[in-house]
Amino acid sequence: MDGIPSKARVVIIGGGVIGCSVAYHLTQLGWKEVVLLERKQLTSGTTWHAAGLIGQLRATFNMTKLAKYSAELYGSLEEETGVATGFRQRGSLALALSDDRMEELSRGASMAHTFGLAAEVLTPEECLEKHPYISLTDVKGGVFLPTDGQADPANIALALAKGARNRGALIFENVKVTGVTQKEGRATGVLTDQGPIEADYVVNCAGMWGREVGAMAGVSVPLQACEHFYIVTEAIPGLPNTLPVLRVPDECAYYKEDAGKILLGAFEPNSKPWALEGIPEDFCFDQLPEDFDHFEPILERAVERFPALAEAGIHTFFNGPESFTPDDRYLLGEAPELKNFYVAAGFNSIGIQSAGGAGKALAEWMEGGEPPFDLWDVDIRRMQPFQANKSYLAERVSETLGLLYADHFPYRQYATSRGVRKSPLHDRLAARGACFGEAAGWERANWFLPPDAAAKGETADYRYSWKRQNWFAYAAAEHRAVREGVGLFDMTSFGKIRVEGRDAEAVLQKVSANDIAVEPGRLVYTQWLNERGGIEADVTITRLSEISFLVVTPGATLRRDLSWLQRHTPEDAHCVALDVTAGEAVLCVMGPKARDLLQPLTAQSLSNEAFPFATAQEIEIGQGLARAHRVSYVGELGWELYVSSEMACHVFDAIAARGEESGLKLCGLHVLDSCRIEKAFRHFGHDITDEDHVLEAGLGFAVKTDKAASRYGDFLGRAAVLKKKQAGLSRRLLQFKLKDPEPLLYHNEPIVRDGRIVGRLTSGNYGHWLGGAIGLGYVPAEPGEGAAEQLASAYEIEIAGKRFEAEASLKPLHDPKAERVKL
């Protein structure tokens, strides 16, 4: 092959299984001038030494869909390309050694049924029938997935590469990318040690080099290589080649049969970050030094679990690097910092099972200019720029590798790399018993330990369980305070985007489904839609002046929303959008007694007449100033107080002092969520996503199809809204309440209608005021089926294989007429 071309439509950086998959799927879509560059040889980074496990059940529907596609693709690649992939569907068996793990596996099996994925919950004896080589000591049961499998990782990559070449892709080995060129905020190509290549698109599939490649483009790609260990035994006489892949997460181990031998791998709780000062230049098909002492505890337990290992010698002790991200989810999509620069990296030891689906999804994303379906779980825009900090990553990934096999308890918090982002009120909350969780790097009070519990020696720490956790009763008391009295939430982590300029209104009218052409001082709740009518953002917009607006969004979606707004701002618009999150703290005072608490602290009237719902005013409070927004995410009377960061502690102290005599209770994020779900308020990323139509999500009240078009045309998604109105809804988002007050809901539990699974819950929590677990979820509607007919059915929710009767409602079960927010 001649030298590299000077121009291409797309340059893919990295020749591992991910890069090869992206090339394969782009050419499958008909893309020409696809160029893949590999610094050394194909598969030479991580792919060549991967274990090759093809598991399909992931934490969410769409991640499972991608993994299922990978398995289907690998089953057909050999016929297409002639390259043997070694794909064999032997199934997988996961063992539970505790009741909590059995609950987790059983819930996962129930969830699998909503995906159309076969999953069998087994007794210990049935586990032994599936895998006769295991010891049943401490085994509570297991789950068997018959369509899982295993394959040869390197050959999968080579098959994908051949498929791409057959459709015209050019693949070059021993070409090192040294830079990414850009112009006017858009990637324009790459620099290499063999010359530049101009390109319309650049894709970072550089694996454990992904952070460095991102840095070349000014893009934050938070990932770090860790050492990953496995051994391969000598041949074990009589070992059948039909054994399923075995996972024993409570012992941090997985096993697979390979040519009459056993490969034993580990996801140990405390892992070892590698190459913190940079990956050696000549790294290629390299192994890392052995560390038998590190692996020995895993092996000792494995010999007890798999007794045949005791007689088998060790043929290979392997230590190789794999890249991990701060949250154990990979990084996919267009970078928010640079247009046409895409990322597919950081696969956390599940690259083989993810590569097919991830490559297909990214190719479709590039083809269509937007995600083909909800990919928020892995969207690179969820990451914060600081998370690419080397010190942060080194500490965090020492934990995240082990979390792959840890108990995936609800509300589980990371223990490492904490305290990076704090509210000005953090120390005051900590002194009052706050137990903090972390989101987008922010330390947020999730619940508070009452003084009487602290006096008895209790501590503000989580004790995890699938049942009622140690904070459940404390959260119930906080919940009651919000419903009966008054509570205070620190919501400083809200993302805040200031939108300024003479064209600001026109730009926001273009991206917003609601009408934001309101008077200064008014608040508007709105969605930002894509052309399919799917929900890209769920925000409130406050008009501060004729040319100034404040967009408030969840902290976790700030980068996504800011990127969406900036990319839909016309180049000639006199409008700028800036992240001003750090400038203001937010104190939310909520509950029927909120006015009684706040009124003595301010000279301004807080009456309905002087301060109506959905308005904002600057008020004096204590001896400081705040901008008070009358709005509520808990379904009660209340105000969000936006206070400049330097005054936040003073305002908090003034409210807290007044609260001592008026019964104020500090409340955490768990109660914010339990209150909002009682009111059936939607949560972005769970109940509403970019593939959920705004009308089917029940948010038509916030869509104004008859509003005047802005100077930039109709709002995004308007045509899709009108089309859906004409065609009718194909599903509806319903609220469910379990009739039995004991079970707990989290999300993804199957929805059963008249005895048949029809969907899954998108979110769940406990409704302390309503007296039972509450969930939201979409239920398909037959053509022409009205809401009354849907609600007339009998509904159940399945939890870990058991079904519980549920009341279904389209209206909020708490305060359906929304009277309490306007008290």
Secondary structure, 3 states (H helix, E strand, C coil): CCCCCCEEEEEEECCCHHHHHHHHHHHHCCCCCEEEECCCCCCCCCHHHCCCEECCCCCCHHHHHHHHHHHHHHHHHHHHHCCCCCCECCCEEEEECCHHHHHHHHHHHHHHHHCCCCCEEECHHHHHHHCCCCCCCCCCEEEEECCCEECCHHHHHHHHHHHHHHCCCEEECCCCEEEEEEECCEEEEEEECCCCEEEEEEEECCHHHHHHHHHHCCCCCCCEEEEEEEEEECCCCCCCCCCCEEEEHHHCEEEEEECCEEEEEECCCCCCECCCCCCCCCCCCCCCCCCHHHHHHHHHHHHHHCHHHHHCCEEEEEEEEEEECCCCCCEEEECCCCECEEEEECCCCCHHHHHHHHHHHHHHHHHHCCCCCCCCCCEHHHCCHHHHCHHHHHHHHHHHHHHCCCCCCCCCCCCCCCCCEECCCHHHHHHCCEEEEEECCEEEEEEECCHHHHHCCCCCCCCCCCCCCCCHHHHHHHHHHHHHCCEEEECCCCEEEEEECCCHHHHHHHHECCCCCCCCCEEEEEEEECCCCEEEEEEEEEEEECCEEEEEECHHHHHHHHHHHHHCCCCCCCCEEEECHHHEEEEEEECCCHHHHHHHHCCCCCCCCCCCCCEEEEEEECCEEEEEECCCCCCCCEEEEEEEHHHHHHHHHHHHHHHHHHCCEECCHHHHHHHHHHCCCCCECCCECCCCECCCCCCHHHCCCCCCCECCECCCCHHHHHHHHHHCCCEEEEEEEECCCCCCCCCCCEEEECCEEEEEEEEEEEECCCCEEEEEEEEECCCCCCHHHHHCCCEEEEECCEEEEEEEECCCCCCCCCCHHHC
